[in-house]
Amino acid sequence: MSNLAYKTKPNHQFQPQEAPQTKVAIRKRKKITLGEKVLASIFVCAMLLGSIQIISNQVTIYNENIDIQTMEASIQDQIKINSDLTVQVQEKSSYERIWAKAREMGLFLNENNVKVVD
């Protein structure tokens, strides 16, 4: 063998032939579909109607509570009036007052006409 360098095989770079690429038409996808829009609008409408119903119920409850408080106040006033009238009835039905009124009208007590009932 000799000391001389030589090329045994030439280095050929293999370049495969690329097939011509066909451009694929990329369709931009809509972010939100029509069905999603319909569902979202139905959901928003339902939430809106629900919130309106809740607010309406709260207003009705508030008004009824005002009516109840007014009624309770009038009941308390009537209870006070009734208790005052009960006290007046007790005062006017006392034996001394009845006897004084009878004397003013000219009545007198006759012990012979009084009968004791057991």
Order of alpha helices (4+ residues) and beta strands (2+ residues): alpha-alpha
